[in-house]
């Protein structure tokens, strides 16, 4: 039987550990089993049990204290991840092999790991060799995404991870529970955005003609190919958490030996997507 994995990614402070903790509690309420693996060698603490912790293999503090290496925090983390990539046998031994494994990998937040360094791609390929079906879960802080240009920056970060890893990816706006009612209403337009309208709304603030052309090209790329969409994640909303989980489960075909849930065909325009109707229990 296949095994299943979520690679929980996103910038530092985007809520990866909180996502893992919330998802563990939610999955347990559904009488399912999920395990968490910490892959952040700089992590300090988390409020959930882990089945494996990269800090048992290598820690950023130890690397930084090594006088022969002379690494700072970022260089030390990259060194740790490259060391991890050369010691995947540690992870294989720690994971063992239990049928129907479902594991959340809590990943570091350094964006270079998902852009030009091969470590995370190597991890994905190794997990696939171990018969894991892998889904990327890219998190961005909703409090950061309430302005158009910040949103475009977040979209590009998510797209970078998607292109680099070449796996199904679900993009999530976290910390929705921390937004004011006004901010929640404002951010709805960013969940399934009209990039052309967004560009027009902010065209007057771009003074450079070349920068304006570049921004327009990026918006057109994102909009024309529908490459990036976001789901809201409110840790106090069980129904919303379940919708996120259903999207991820569908992307990796979790439980396909049972009854696969297919998206319903909608008559509405894509901008009017109702995720409660797309994924509903049959």
FENQUI-V303056 format. One line per field, one symbol per residue. ss: DSSP state (~ for helix, > for strand, _ for the rest). phi: phi as a letter, one per 20 degrees, with the letter a starting at -180 (. if undefined). psi: psi as a letter, one per 40 degrees, with the letter a starting at -180 (. if undefined). Layout:
# FENQUI-V303056
ss = ???
phi = ???
psi = ???
This chain:
# FENQUI-V303056
ss = __>>>>>>>>_____~~~~~~~~~~~~~~_____>>>>_____________>>~~~___~~~~~~_______~~~~~~~~~~~~~__~~~~~~~~______>>>>>____~~~~____~~~~~~~~~~~__>>>>>>>>>>~~~___~~~~~~~~~~~~~~~~~~__>>>>>>>_~~~__~~~~~~~~~~~___~~~~~~~_~~~___~~~~~~~~~~~~~~~~_____>>>_____~~~~~~~~~~~~~~__________________~~~__~~~~____
phi = .fdcbdeecqfgneofffgffffgfffffemddcdcdeddfdfdabdbfdebcgffeacfgfffefffeleegffffffffffffecffffffffmbdfmfccedeefeffffdddeegffffgfffffemeedcedddcfffedecgffffffffffffffffelcgcddceemffeefgfffffegfefcfefffffffdffeeefffffffffffffffffdlecccdfcdfedfffffffffffgffdlfmffedfedfffdeffgfdgdffefdcfe
psi = iiiiihhhiiiheefdddddddddddddeefihiihhheheeidiifiiieihdeddiidddddehdddfiadddddddddddddefedddddddahhifihhhhhiiehdddeceiedddddddddddefhhhhhhhiihddeeeiddddddddddddddddddfiihhhhhifdeeiiddddddedeedgigdddddddedeehdhddddddddddddddddefdhiiiihheegddddddddddddddefhfeebhhhiiihidiidefhhddddgih.
